[in-house]
Amino acid sequence: MFYDIYKALCEQRGVSLSRAAAEIGLSNATVTKWKKTGAAPGGDTLTKVAAYFGVSVDKLLGVEPPSAEGLGLDDFTYALYSETQTLTEENKQKLLEMARFFRQQQEKEGR
């Protein structure tokens, strides 16, 4: 249930549910609605909540990410895949540039 995930993320961040809601730009009534009805917010609100906590929308909705085997990835590549899901496009580009740099360095060293 969305409310339980929201509550756990608030606890992890060390903020009250109402403070997080206020910082996101939501009312306490919205959080109460999630608790009482089991409802999940819509697109824009989900995006704002995900950005606030630095998590994916899938995590907020309790959707299990695909497994490494399901994606055909080794453990390292899967871990990198998982960690990059919530990065901004700018940071993804920086990470890609770093990976290219390391690959080029290895090629120069003959590895």
C-alpha positions as CSV (number, residue, x, y, z in Angstrom):
1,M,0.0,0.0,0.0
2,F,1.3,3.4,-1.0
3,Y,0.8,5.0,2.5
4,D,3.0,2.3,4.1
5,I,5.8,3.0,1.7
6,Y,5.4,6.8,2.2
7,K,5.5,6.3,5.9
8,A,8.6,4.1,5.8
9,L,10.4,6.7,3.6
10,C,9.5,9.5,6.0
11,E,10.9,7.4,8.9
12,Q,14.1,6.7,6.9
13,R,14.6,10.4,6.2
14,G,13.8,11.4,9.8
15,V,10.8,13.6,9.0
16,S,7.2,13.5,10.0
17,L,4.5,12.6,7.5
18,S,3.1,16.1,7.7
19,R,6.4,17.8,7.3
20,A,7.3,15.7,4.2
21,A,3.8,16.5,2.7
22,A,4.3,20.2,3.3
23,E,7.8,20.2,1.8
24,I,6.4,18.3,-1.3
25,G,3.5,20.8,-1.5
26,L,0.8,18.5,-0.4
27,S,-1.8,18.8,2.4
28,N,-2.2,16.6,5.5
29,A,-5.6,15.7,4.2
30,T,-4.0,14.1,1.2
31,V,-1.8,11.9,3.4
32,T,-4.8,11.0,5.5
33,K,-6.7,10.0,2.4
34,W,-3.9,7.6,1.4
35,K,-4.0,6.1,4.8
36,K,-7.8,5.7,5.1
37,T,-8.6,4.7,1.5
38,G,-5.4,2.9,0.4
39,A,-5.4,5.2,-2.6
40,A,-2.2,6.1,-4.4
41,P,-1.6,9.5,-5.9
42,G,-1.7,10.3,-9.6
43,G,1.2,11.0,-12.0
44,D,2.4,14.5,-11.0
45,T,2.1,13.8,-7.3
46,L,3.9,10.5,-7.7
47,T,6.7,12.2,-9.5
48,K,7.0,14.9,-6.8
49,V,7.0,12.4,-4.0
50,A,9.6,10.2,-5.8
51,A,11.8,13.3,-6.4
52,Y,11.5,14.3,-2.7
53,F,12.7,10.9,-1.5
54,G,15.1,10.2,-4.3
55,V,13.4,7.0,-5.3
56,S,11.7,5.6,-8.4
57,V,7.9,5.8,-8.9
58,D,8.1,1.9,-9.1
59,K,9.5,1.8,-5.6
60,L,6.7,4.1,-4.3
61,L,4.1,1.8,-5.9
62,G,5.7,-1.3,-4.5
63,V,6.6,-2.6,-8.0
64,E,9.4,-5.1,-7.9
65,P,12.2,-4.2,-10.3
66,P,13.2,-6.9,-12.8
67,S,15.8,-9.3,-11.6
68,A,19.4,-9.5,-12.9
69,E,18.6,-12.8,-14.5
70,G,15.5,-11.4,-16.1
71,L,17.5,-8.6,-17.7
72,G,20.4,-10.9,-18.6
73,L,22.9,-8.9,-16.5
74,D,25.7,-9.9,-14.2
75,D,25.5,-8.8,-10.6
76,F,27.7,-5.7,-11.0
77,T,25.9,-4.5,-14.1
78,Y,22.5,-5.0,-12.4
79,A,23.7,-3.1,-9.3
80,L,24.8,-0.2,-11.5
81,Y,21.4,-0.4,-13.3
82,S,19.5,-0.3,-10.1
83,E,21.5,2.6,-8.6
84,T,21.1,4.7,-11.7
85,Q,17.3,4.5,-12.0
86,T,16.7,7.7,-10.1
87,L,19.6,9.8,-11.4
88,T,19.0,12.9,-13.4
89,E,19.7,12.8,-17.1
90,E,22.6,15.1,-16.5
91,N,24.1,12.8,-13.9
92,K,23.5,9.7,-16.1
93,Q,25.5,11.5,-18.8
94,K,28.4,12.2,-16.4
95,L,28.4,8.6,-15.3
96,L,28.5,7.4,-18.9
97,E,31.4,9.8,-19.6
98,M,33.3,8.4,-16.6
99,A,32.7,4.8,-17.8
100,R,34.0,5.7,-21.2
101,F,37.1,7.3,-19.7
102,F,37.9,4.2,-17.6
103,R,37.4,2.0,-20.7
104,Q,39.8,4.2,-22.7
105,Q,42.4,4.1,-19.9
106,Q,42.2,0.3,-19.9
107,E,42.7,0.1,-23.6
108,K,45.8,2.4,-23.4
109,E,47.2,0.1,-20.7
110,G,46.5,-2.9,-22.9
111,R,44.0,-4.6,-20.5
